[in-house]
């Protein structure tokens, strides 16, 4: 039986992600991976957040990742897709 260590991570939301969460930032206890954070965000915020996460980006301490096994750092920024160029 493995024990999953929980950690606290600062999650910052931008544009549509902030609208879906109803806030710009929060501290969340999660099980240490991007996949665990994604699951928690979907549990908390449902379909509005699911739409953002389908095509948005995750920046983990400034590095873009969509790998669910990626270990979290201190901060994760949730960015919706951006139009233009």
Protein Blocks (a to p, Z undefined) as FASTA:
>chain_A
ZZddddddddddehjlmmmnopabdcdddehiaklmmmmmmmmnmmmlmmmmmmmccdee
hiacfbfklccdfbdcdddddedZZ
